[in-house]
């Protein structure tokens, strides 16, 4: 502090010089940030979407004109135009869900390759696993009952049958004797 005590103007000179350096540094940092911010927006622009990107979305849609034909393989002129529309929407930065929703609004839910999981459409997703489980249960019960039949002793069935046959045979013989 001694050098500044002798000459107070010198202290002011150093402070103003330091302040000007800080201001100049801050200005340069701000200028660089501005340049990089505008460069990032220019770099964020993407080229035209490829055919693969378009076909990924087109596989999720069916042609509204042709029945049961996915949009990515349909040869009609309408499908070519719809694929161009998908390409344009992708270039605008729209997501696949937004594009699918646009086609549903235009042509109905029948254009979706996978029906929406609402209302009765849940049956499409629930019935196959339930039918599989019911079939597995029926097979389990059938195998169990067949195995139980195999475990019964062989003489048990034959023992009951001759007694029943004997009674039947004796009644039959009595009836025949009465007729004679």
Backbone as a chain_set.jsonl record, in Angstrom:
{"seq": "XXXXXXXXXXXXXXXXXXXXXXXXXXXXXXXXXXXXXXXXXXXXXXXXXXXXXXXXXXXXXXXXXXXXXXXXXXXXXXXXXXXXXXXXXXXXXXXXXXXXXXXXXXXXXXXXXXXXXXXXXXXXXXXXXXXXXXXXXXXXXXXXXXXXXXXXXXXXXXXXXXXXXXXXXXXXXXXXXXXX", "coords": {"N": [[0.8, -1.199, 0.0], [2.067, 1.164, 0.295], [3.159, 2.324, -2.124], [0.891, 3.351, -3.276], [-0.027, 5.135, -1.495], [1.601, 7.369, -1.687], [1.024, 8.352, -4.224], [-2.084, 8.963, -5.109], [-3.346, 9.059, -7.583], [-2.134, 7.21, -9.138], [-3.093, 4.803, -8.139], [-5.776, 4.961, -8.979], [-5.333, 4.905, -11.673], [-4.437, 2.263, -12.041], [-6.732, 0.828, -11.227], [-8.678, 1.701, -13.068], [-7.491, 0.785, -15.364], [-7.489, -1.987, -14.899], [-10.261, -2.429, -14.793], [-10.991, -1.78, -17.397], [-9.715, -3.846, -18.757], [-11.141, -6.055, -17.804], [-13.702, -5.447, -18.742], [-13.21, -5.485, -21.509], [-12.424, -8.164, -21.821], [-14.809, -9.452, -21.034], [-16.503, -8.538, -23.056], [-15.333, -9.793, -25.293], [-15.725, -12.505, -24.647], [-18.525, -12.592, -24.621], [-18.977, -11.97, -27.31], [-17.82, -14.228, -28.571], [-19.505, -16.243, -27.551], [-21.898, -15.473, -28.759], [-21.26, -15.871, -31.448], [-20.82, -18.666, -31.478], [-23.351, -19.503, -30.715], [-24.995, -18.78, -32.874], [-23.763, -20.323, -34.807], [-24.337, -22.917, -33.966], [-27.103, -23.062, -34.396], [-27.127, -22.994, -37.126], [-25.805, -25.355, -37.681], [-27.633, -27.117, -36.68], [-29.58, -27.535, -38.535], [-30.862, -30.072, -40.46], [-30.074, -32.392, -43.102], [-32.071, -33.455, -45.957], [-34.396, -36.004, -45.122], [-33.516, -39.487, -45.247], [-34.374, -42.312, -47.393], [-34.616, -44.557, -45.822], [-35.294, -43.517, -43.305], [-37.776, -42.431, -43.904], [-39.136, -44.754, -44.647], [-39.204, -46.162, -42.247], [-41.201, -44.9, -40.815], [-43.252, -45.15, -42.669], [-43.692, -47.895, -42.665], [-45.204, -48.229, -40.434], [-47.652, -47.461, -41.171], [-50.618, -48.043, -43.107], [-51.718, -48.223, -46.487], [-54.299, -46.039, -47.363], [-55.798, -46.33, -49.651], [-55.254, -48.801, -51.021], [-56.032, -52.059, -49.884], [-54.755, -53.63, -46.994], [-52.022, -53.146, -47.513], [-48.834, -52.157, -46.773], [-47.623, -48.823, -46.389], [-45.008, -48.327, -47.138], [-44.362, -50.098, -49.194], [-46.271, -49.9, -51.104], [-47.247, -49.452, -54.455], [-48.771, -47.41, -55.636], [-49.591, -44.153, -56.974], [-50.646, -42.405, -55.139], [-49.587, -43.31, -52.719], [-46.893, -42.8, -53.139], [-46.962, -40.027, -53.103], [-47.768, -39.675, -50.445], [-45.558, -40.696, -49.101], [-43.717, -38.746, -49.848], [-44.846, -36.624, -48.483], [-44.442, -37.483, -45.87], [-41.652, -37.38, -45.842], [-41.293, -34.608, -46.15], [-42.49, -33.703, -43.783], [-40.773, -34.841, -41.908], [-38.453, -33.426, -42.538], [-39.211, -30.954, -41.649], [-38.951, -31.355, -39.021], [-40.768, -32.772, -37.516], [-42.047, -35.285, -35.295], [-42.246, -38.924, -35.302], [-44.562, -39.8, -34.044], [-46.197, -37.551, -34.284], [-46.513, -37.434, -37.049], [-47.803, -39.882, -37.53], [-50.157, -39.353, -36.107], [-51.193, -37.286, -37.663], [-51.867, -38.664, -40.041], [-53.79, -40.388, -39.0], [-55.759, -38.573, -38.26], [-56.454, -37.638, -40.781], [-57.241, -39.95, -42.28], [-58.308, -41.852, -40.597], [-58.221, -44.419, -37.976], [-57.71, -46.793, -39.233], [-55.493, -46.723, -40.857], [-53.29, -47.266, -39.374], [-50.709, -49.571, -38.652], [-50.529, -50.938, -36.302], [-53.163, -51.294, -34.218], [-54.72, -48.769, -32.153], [-54.476, -48.927, -28.58], [-57.105, -48.917, -27.241], [-60.475, -48.99, -25.992], [-62.435, -51.565, -27.476], [-60.326, -52.581, -28.863], [-58.433, -53.53, -27.127], [-58.987, -56.179, -26.805], [-57.723, -57.445, -28.897], [-55.137, -57.548, -28.038], [-55.337, -58.925, -25.646], [-56.773, -61.385, -25.944], [-55.259, -63.463, -27.46], [-53.028, -64.235, -25.649], [-54.602, -65.092, -23.463], [-56.098, -67.179, -24.605], [-54.034, -68.941, -25.196], [-53.118, -69.532, -22.582], [-55.45, -70.755, -21.573], [-55.61, -73.03, -23.241], [-53.215, -74.284, -22.512], [-53.836, -74.916, -19.859], [-55.981, -76.701, -20.223], [-54.661, -78.792, -21.574], [-52.879, -79.526, -19.541], [-54.652, -80.507, -17.586], [-55.743, -82.669, -19.036], [-53.468, -84.313, -19.513], [-52.872, -84.921, -16.894], [-55.137, -86.386, -16.077], [-54.921, -88.574, -17.813], [-52.553, -89.654, -16.931], [-53.317, -90.43, -14.414], [-55.047, -92.512, -15.069], [-53.228, -94.321, -16.101], [-51.849, -95.025, -13.799], [-53.576, -96.613, -12.345], [-54.155, -99.899, -11.118], [-53.95, -102.768, -13.239], [-55.63, -104.949, -12.782], [-57.794, -103.916, -11.414], [-59.759, -102.793, -13.045], [-60.566, -105.056, -14.463], [-61.535, -106.661, -12.472], [-63.933, -105.518, -11.67], [-65.44, -105.691, -13.976], [-65.96, -108.509, -14.623], [-67.731, -109.24, -12.55], [-69.927, -107.632, -13.054], [-70.514, -108.597, -15.557], [-71.121, -111.234, -14.929], [-73.476, -110.983, -13.462], [-75.106, -109.928, -15.414], [-74.997, -111.97, -17.299], [-76.137, -114.049, -15.884], [-78.754, -113.096, -15.529], [-79.546, -112.994, -18.167], [-79.443, -115.66, -18.913], [-81.434, -116.659, -17.242], [-83.687, -115.404, -18.332], [-83.729, -116.537, -20.842], [-84.241, -119.17, -20.21], [-86.821, -118.991, -19.201], [-88.29, -118.479, -21.51], [-88.137, -120.76, -22.912]], "CA": [[0.0, 0.0, 0.0], [2.887, 2.361, 0.342], [3.288, 3.09, -3.361], [-0.346, 4.038, -3.602], [-0.233, 6.234, -0.55], [2.315, 8.54, -2.171], [0.369, 8.964, -5.38], [-3.414, 8.387, -5.248], [-3.736, 8.982, -8.996], [-1.594, 5.971, -9.66], [-4.058, 3.776, -7.758], [-6.91, 5.133, -9.863], [-4.906, 4.455, -12.993], [-4.442, 0.803, -12.035], [-8.106, 0.363, -11.121], [-9.36, 1.932, -14.338], [-6.888, -0.102, -16.346], [-8.01, -3.313, -14.588], [-11.671, -2.434, -15.178], [-11.084, -1.804, -18.856], [-9.35, -5.195, -19.184], [-12.265, -6.931, -17.483], [-14.769, -5.14, -19.696], [-12.792, -5.961, -22.817], [-12.494, -9.632, -21.76], [-16.228, -9.801, -21.007], [-17.03, -8.291, -24.399], [-14.846, -10.84, -26.196], [-16.412, -13.745, -24.293], [-19.899, -12.448, -25.115], [-18.922, -12.053, -28.773], [-17.592, -15.628, -28.922], [-20.739, -16.977, -27.269], [-22.864, -15.12, -29.799], [-20.841, -16.541, -32.683], [-21.085, -20.098, -31.338], [-24.802, -19.73, -30.647], [-25.53, -18.735, -34.236], [-23.19, -21.448, -35.555], [-25.073, -24.126, -33.577], [-28.394, -23.098, -35.073], [-26.88, -23.337, -38.526], [-25.445, -26.762, -37.719], [-28.772, -27.93, -36.273], [-30.41, -27.836, -39.686], [-30.496, -31.39, -40.947], [-30.348, -32.589, -44.522], [-33.319, -34.126, -46.288], [-34.421, -37.361, -44.554], [-33.227, -40.568, -46.191], [-35.466, -43.24, -47.674], [-34.763, -45.45, -44.669], [-36.037, -42.791, -42.264], [-39.166, -42.332, -44.361], [-39.74, -46.094, -44.635], [-39.449, -46.574, -40.866], [-42.536, -44.389, -40.468], [-44.219, -45.685, -43.627], [-44.014, -49.271, -42.275], [-46.185, -48.17, -39.362], [-48.913, -47.009, -41.756], [-51.146, -48.8, -44.244], [-52.256, -47.397, -47.561], [-55.745, -45.861, -47.251], [-56.442, -46.676, -50.921], [-55.126, -50.249, -51.199], [-56.294, -52.758, -48.634], [-53.723, -54.489, -46.42], [-50.721, -52.904, -48.134], [-48.089, -51.137, -46.037], [-47.353, -47.616, -47.168], [-43.637, -48.314, -47.656], [-44.212, -50.952, -50.376], [-47.401, -49.698, -52.015], [-46.745, -48.831, -55.678], [-49.679, -46.416, -56.21], [-49.128, -42.772, -57.003], [-51.064, -41.78, -53.882], [-48.616, -43.681, -51.679], [-45.663, -42.055, -53.425], [-47.199, -38.664, -52.601], [-47.8, -39.711, -48.985], [-44.174, -40.83, -48.644], [-43.116, -37.414, -49.991], [-45.376, -35.828, -47.387], [-43.718, -37.922, -44.673], [-40.296, -36.822, -45.971], [-41.394, -33.171, -45.896], [-42.768, -33.499, -42.359], [-39.528, -35.143, -41.195], [-37.532, -32.313, -42.771], [-39.676, -29.857, -40.797], [-38.596, -31.687, -37.649], [-41.877, -33.402, -36.803], [-41.731, -36.623, -34.8], [-43.0, -40.029, -35.898], [-45.903, -39.803, -33.449], [-46.953, -36.452, -34.88], [-46.849, -37.829, -38.422], [-48.85, -40.915, -37.423], [-51.393, -38.692, -35.679], [-51.701, -36.548, -38.821], [-52.518, -39.613, -40.942], [-54.998, -40.882, -38.339], [-56.765, -37.509, -38.376], [-56.882, -37.519, -42.166], [-57.805, -41.158, -42.883], [-58.874, -42.735, -39.589], [-57.3, -45.342, -37.299], [-57.462, -47.975, -40.061], [-54.208, -46.61, -41.538], [-52.21, -47.689, -38.482], [-50.362, -50.989, -38.714], [-50.848, -51.458, -34.975], [-54.343, -50.553, -33.756], [-54.523, -48.119, -30.851], [-54.879, -49.776, -27.453], [-58.231, -48.296, -26.555], [-61.775, -49.603, -26.233], [-62.463, -53.0, -27.792], [-59.045, -52.995, -29.448], [-57.668, -54.247, -26.119], [-59.206, -57.618, -26.989], [-56.709, -57.928, -29.833], [-53.912, -57.786, -27.286], [-55.575, -59.799, -24.502], [-57.302, -62.707, -26.269], [-54.269, -64.512, -27.783], [-52.384, -64.839, -24.472], [-55.595, -65.795, -22.656], [-56.405, -68.438, -25.291], [-52.864, -69.801, -24.995], [-53.142, -70.008, -21.199], [-56.569, -71.694, -21.433], [-55.195, -74.264, -23.909], [-52.196, -74.93, -21.68], [-54.531, -75.47, -18.696], [-56.74, -77.879, -20.679], [-53.68, -79.862, -21.802], [-52.38, -79.956, -18.237], [-55.684, -81.354, -16.972], [-55.862, -83.906, -19.817], [-52.306, -85.152, -19.219], [-52.992, -85.368, -15.505], [-56.135, -87.457, -16.005], [-54.372, -89.744, -18.509], [-51.548, -90.23, -16.065], [-54.036, -91.098, -13.33], [-55.535, -93.783, -15.62], [-52.083, -95.227, -16.231], [-51.406, -95.46, -12.484], [-54.51, -97.591, -11.782], [-53.714, -101.267, -11.379], [-54.634, -103.388, -14.366], [-56.636, -105.879, -12.298], [-58.929, -103.205, -10.824], [-60.825, -102.685, -14.061], [-61.037, -106.389, -14.824], [-62.268, -107.237, -11.346], [-65.292, -104.985, -11.683], [-66.128, -106.099, -15.189], [-66.54, -109.854, -14.582], [-68.883, -109.279, -11.643], [-71.044, -107.043, -13.784], [-70.856, -109.532, -16.626], [-71.76, -112.406, -14.323], [-74.865, -110.625, -13.147], [-75.807, -109.801, -16.699], [-75.077, -113.301, -17.909], [-77.12, -114.851, -15.125], [-80.103, -112.606, -15.863], [-79.81, -113.38, -19.548], [-79.712, -117.096, -18.919], [-82.756, -116.848, -16.633], [-84.683, -114.959, -19.312], [-83.782, -117.536, -21.92], [-84.864, -120.374, -19.662], [-88.24, -118.721, -19.097], [-88.885, -118.506, -22.831], [-88.121, -122.105, -23.473]], "C": [[0.841, 1.26, 0.0], [2.988, 3.064, -0.992], [2.021, 3.863, -3.686], [-0.593, 5.221, -2.674], [0.458, 7.489, -1.028], [1.568, 9.221, -3.3], [-1.01, 8.327, -5.558], [-3.861, 8.274, -6.695], [-3.236, 7.678, -9.621], [-2.539, 4.799, -9.347], [-5.28, 3.82, -8.671], [-6.564, 4.644, -11.26], [-4.938, 2.92, -13.063], [-5.857, 0.232, -11.994], [-8.824, 0.553, -12.446], [-8.803, 1.027, -15.43], [-7.401, -1.542, -16.148], [-9.473, -3.43, -15.028], [-11.807, -2.494, -16.693], [-10.699, -3.187, -19.394], [-10.496, -6.174, -18.932], [-13.4, -6.694, -18.463], [-14.426, -5.652, -21.09], [-12.876, -7.486, -22.875], [-13.95, -10.1, -21.8], [-16.853, -9.607, -22.381], [-16.596, -9.393, -25.363], [-15.534, -12.188, -25.905], [-17.847, -13.707, -24.814], [-19.944, -12.584, -26.636], [-18.698, -13.495, -29.234], [-18.845, -16.478, -28.668], [-21.805, -16.704, -28.328], [-22.529, -15.816, -31.113], [-21.147, -18.04, -32.606], [-22.585, -20.399, -31.287], [-25.412, -19.7, -32.047], [-24.98, -19.878, -35.071], [-23.935, -22.728, -35.213], [-26.428, -24.188, -34.25], [-28.21, -23.424, -36.54], [-26.515, -24.815, -38.649], [-26.628, -27.667, -37.389], [-29.685, -28.268, -37.448], [-29.925, -29.137, -40.303], [-30.793, -31.498, -42.438], [-31.691, -33.303, -44.715], [-33.29, -35.542, -45.731], [-34.192, -38.418, -45.628], [-34.461, -41.44, -46.409], [-35.706, -44.182, -46.491], [-35.559, -44.786, -43.555], [-37.507, -42.669, -42.633], [-39.845, -43.691, -44.256], [-39.985, -46.611, -43.224], [-40.84, -46.117, -40.437], [-43.583, -44.988, -41.391], [-44.587, -47.14, -43.306], [-45.08, -49.315, -41.19], [-47.569, -47.784, -39.879], [-49.314, -47.925, -42.902], [-51.758, -47.828, -45.244], [-53.77, -47.262, -47.395], [-56.497, -46.274, -48.522], [-56.43, -48.191, -51.131], [-55.374, -50.923, -49.853], [-55.121, -53.654, -48.262], [-52.365, -54.356, -47.107], [-49.995, -51.831, -47.328], [-47.686, -49.99, -46.961], [-45.952, -47.632, -47.777], [-43.449, -49.153, -48.906], [-45.329, -50.753, -51.399], [-46.939, -48.942, -53.262], [-47.625, -47.706, -56.231], [-49.093, -45.017, -56.114], [-49.498, -42.051, -55.703], [-50.061, -42.087, -52.769], [-47.277, -42.984, -51.892], [-45.798, -40.634, -52.898], [-47.2, -38.645, -51.08], [-46.395, -39.914, -48.413], [-43.425, -39.506, -48.78], [-43.585, -36.495, -48.864], [-44.68, -36.194, -46.075], [-42.306, -37.341, -44.684], [-40.299, -35.328, -45.637], [-41.625, -32.901, -44.403], [-41.536, -33.824, -41.504], [-38.526, -34.011, -41.348], [-37.923, -31.102, -41.924], [-39.385, -30.127, -39.328], [-39.709, -32.329, -36.851], [-41.501, -34.825, -36.419], [-42.608, -37.666, -35.491], [-44.421, -40.074, -35.337], [-46.778, -38.704, -34.041], [-47.395, -36.805, -36.294], [-47.938, -38.89, -38.414], [-50.184, -40.29, -37.046], [-52.011, -37.905, -36.835], [-52.455, -37.494, -39.763], [-53.789, -40.19, -40.322], [-56.107, -39.84, -38.437], [-57.309, -37.415, -39.797], [-57.682, -38.73, -42.653], [-58.404, -42.146, -41.873], [-57.839, -43.718, -39.045], [-56.982, -46.572, -38.141], [-56.129, -47.907, -40.796], [-53.049, -47.066, -40.66], [-51.963, -49.188, -38.604], [-50.675, -51.662, -37.381], [-52.025, -50.654, -34.434], [-54.086, -49.904, -32.398], [-55.094, -48.978, -29.729], [-55.949, -49.086, -26.624], [-59.496, -49.07, -26.881], [-61.7, -51.098, -26.471], [-61.173, -53.491, -28.432], [-58.163, -53.702, -28.426], [-57.844, -55.754, -26.266], [-58.165, -58.225, -27.921], [-55.432, -58.297, -29.083], [-54.108, -58.792, -26.153], [-55.985, -61.219, -24.882], [-56.233, -63.745, -26.64], [-53.538, -65.072, -26.558], [-53.367, -65.604, -23.591], [-55.961, -67.14, -23.283], [-55.248, -69.421, -25.121], [-52.86, -70.381, -23.587], [-54.275, -71.006, -20.975], [-56.219, -73.035, -22.078], [-54.154, -75.017, -23.096], [-52.846, -75.571, -20.452], [-55.309, -76.737, -19.077], [-55.793, -79.046, -20.936], [-53.123, -80.397, -20.48], [-53.376, -80.897, -17.57], [-55.815, -82.689, -17.715], [-54.691, -84.839, -19.525], [-52.384, -85.706, -17.8], [-54.002, -86.512, -15.379], [-55.641, -88.718, -16.721], [-53.329, -90.443, -17.641], [-52.206, -90.97, -14.897], [-54.592, -92.437, -13.814], [-54.407, -94.794, -15.748], [-51.643, -95.765, -14.881], [-52.346, -96.483, -11.852], [-53.993, -98.996, -12.073], [-54.564, -101.907, -12.47], [-55.756, -104.303, -13.907], [-57.873, -105.189, -11.749], [-60.075, -103.09, -11.821], [-61.416, -104.052, -14.38], [-61.846, -107.015, -13.698], [-63.7, -106.757, -11.331], [-66.07, -105.52, -12.881], [-66.696, -107.518, -15.105], [-67.734, -109.936, -13.65], [-70.104, -108.716, -12.342], [-71.474, -107.977, -14.902], [-71.559, -110.755, -16.056], [-73.218, -112.118, -14.009], [-75.687, -110.535, -14.418], [-76.03, -111.164, -17.344], [-76.117, -114.147, -17.173], [-78.538, -114.391, -15.422], [-80.494, -113.035, -17.267], [-80.163, -114.874, -19.629], [-81.086, -117.4, -18.31], [-83.868, -116.485, -17.612], [-84.826, -116.002, -20.426], [-84.451, -118.819, -21.441], [-86.376, -120.192, -19.546], [-88.913, -118.831, -20.446], [-88.943, -119.932, -23.362], [-89.18, -122.913, -22.915]], "O": [[0.32, 2.339, -0.284], [2.913, 4.292, -1.029], [2.082, 4.923, -4.309], [-1.28, 6.178, -3.03], [-0.049, 8.586, -0.798], [1.468, 10.446, -3.365], [-1.096, 7.233, -6.117], [-4.709, 7.434, -6.994], [-3.863, 7.128, -10.526], [-2.754, 3.922, -10.183], [-5.76, 2.767, -9.089], [-7.393, 4.045, -11.944], [-5.419, 2.354, -14.045], [-6.139, -0.757, -12.67], [-9.515, -0.358, -12.903], [-9.535, 0.562, -16.304], [-7.708, -2.23, -17.121], [-9.864, -4.454, -15.588], [-12.671, -3.206, -17.205], [-11.282, -3.655, -20.372], [-10.778, -7.029, -19.772], [-13.997, -7.648, -18.962], [-15.291, -6.2, -21.774], [-13.346, -8.042, -23.868], [-14.281, -11.041, -22.521], [-17.653, -10.433, -22.819], [-17.401, -9.872, -26.162], [-15.88, -12.92, -26.833], [-18.326, -14.686, -25.387], [-20.836, -13.232, -27.183], [-19.327, -13.935, -30.197], [-19.196, -17.331, -29.483], [-22.527, -17.613, -28.739], [-23.423, -16.297, -31.809], [-21.671, -18.617, -33.559], [-23.027, -21.442, -31.769], [-26.268, -20.528, -32.362], [-25.671, -20.363, -35.967], [-24.147, -23.557, -36.097], [-26.866, -25.27, -34.643], [-29.068, -24.074, -37.138], [-26.884, -25.458, -39.632], [-26.641, -28.839, -37.765], [-30.485, -29.199, -37.356], [-28.747, -29.292, -40.626], [-31.649, -30.789, -42.967], [-32.348, -33.697, -43.751], [-32.272, -36.223, -45.846], [-34.619, -38.262, -46.772], [-35.459, -41.319, -45.698], [-36.841, -44.555, -46.197], [-36.406, -45.425, -42.93], [-38.382, -42.789, -41.775], [-40.996, -43.78, -43.828], [-40.888, -47.423, -43.021], [-41.568, -46.858, -39.777], [-44.688, -45.303, -40.95], [-45.688, -47.576, -43.641], [-45.779, -50.317, -41.041], [-48.541, -47.779, -39.124], [-48.466, -48.507, -43.578], [-52.247, -46.758, -44.882], [-54.462, -48.275, -47.296], [-57.698, -46.539, -48.473], [-57.472, -48.793, -51.388], [-54.969, -50.411, -48.81], [-54.564, -54.35, -49.111], [-51.645, -55.342, -47.263], [-50.489, -50.71, -47.212], [-47.446, -50.181, -48.153], [-45.727, -47.019, -48.821], [-42.471, -48.954, -49.626], [-45.318, -51.386, -52.455], [-46.302, -47.896, -53.141], [-47.245, -47.094, -57.229], [-48.224, -44.738, -55.288], [-48.754, -41.194, -55.228], [-49.73, -41.211, -51.97], [-46.605, -42.62, -50.928], [-44.859, -40.095, -52.314], [-46.688, -37.702, -50.477], [-46.072, -39.366, -47.359], [-42.595, -39.172, -47.934], [-42.812, -35.684, -48.353], [-44.366, -35.32, -45.268], [-41.819, -36.865, -43.658], [-39.417, -34.842, -44.929], [-41.031, -31.987, -43.831], [-41.286, -33.161, -40.498], [-37.824, -33.67, -40.396], [-37.063, -30.316, -41.528], [-39.549, -29.246, -38.485], [-39.612, -32.425, -35.628], [-40.737, -35.489, -37.119], [-43.578, -37.333, -36.172], [-45.371, -40.353, -36.067], [-47.97, -38.912, -34.271], [-48.523, -36.509, -36.689], [-48.887, -38.815, -39.193], [-51.222, -40.652, -37.599], [-53.234, -37.865, -36.967], [-53.547, -37.17, -40.229], [-54.76, -40.452, -41.032], [-57.265, -40.185, -38.671], [-58.493, -37.142, -39.994], [-58.682, -38.571, -43.353], [-58.952, -43.174, -42.271], [-56.734, -43.838, -39.575], [-56.072, -47.326, -37.798], [-55.666, -48.925, -41.312], [-51.935, -47.235, -41.155], [-52.907, -49.977, -38.655], [-51.048, -52.835, -37.349], [-51.895, -49.45, -34.213], [-53.323, -50.43, -31.588], [-56.088, -49.678, -29.922], [-55.731, -48.723, -25.468], [-59.582, -49.728, -27.918], [-60.993, -51.816, -25.763], [-60.954, -54.698, -28.532], [-57.231, -54.408, -28.812], [-56.956, -56.522, -25.897], [-57.771, -59.38, -27.756], [-54.736, -59.243, -29.451], [-53.15, -59.445, -25.74], [-55.586, -62.169, -24.209], [-56.319, -64.865, -26.136], [-53.435, -66.292, -26.434], [-53.018, -66.644, -23.033], [-56.117, -68.132, -22.572], [-55.475, -70.615, -24.922], [-52.627, -71.576, -23.406], [-54.093, -71.997, -20.267], [-56.513, -74.081, -21.5], [-54.201, -76.243, -22.999], [-52.444, -76.662, -20.047], [-55.296, -77.724, -18.342], [-56.093, -80.177, -20.555], [-52.922, -81.603, -20.335], [-53.0, -81.949, -17.052], [-55.98, -83.731, -17.08], [-54.896, -86.033, -19.309], [-51.994, -86.848, -17.554], [-53.76, -87.486, -14.666], [-55.923, -89.827, -16.265], [-53.239, -91.671, -17.625], [-51.712, -92.005, -14.45], [-54.608, -93.404, -13.052], [-54.609, -95.988, -15.528], [-51.107, -96.871, -14.818], [-51.951, -97.163, -10.905], [-53.457, -99.253, -13.151], [-55.753, -101.615, -12.598], [-56.763, -104.415, -14.607], [-58.917, -105.829, -11.628], [-61.237, -103.274, -11.459], [-62.629, -104.186, -14.546], [-62.748, -107.814, -13.95], [-64.602, -107.53, -11.006], [-67.27, -105.771, -12.769], [-67.847, -107.714, -15.496], [-68.682, -110.661, -13.953], [-71.198, -109.27, -12.23], [-72.667, -108.131, -15.163], [-72.508, -111.255, -16.66], [-74.089, -112.945, -14.275], [-76.821, -111.011, -14.48], [-77.107, -111.462, -17.861], [-76.885, -114.877, -17.799], [-79.438, -115.221, -15.555], [-81.644, -113.396, -17.517], [-81.085, -115.268, -20.344], [-81.809, -118.275, -18.788], [-84.875, -117.187, -17.703], [-85.932, -116.294, -20.881], [-85.155, -119.476, -22.208], [-87.131, -121.139, -19.769], [-90.065, -119.262, -20.496], [-89.779, -120.231, -24.215], [-89.32, -124.082, -23.275]]}, "num_chains": 1, "name": "protein.A"}
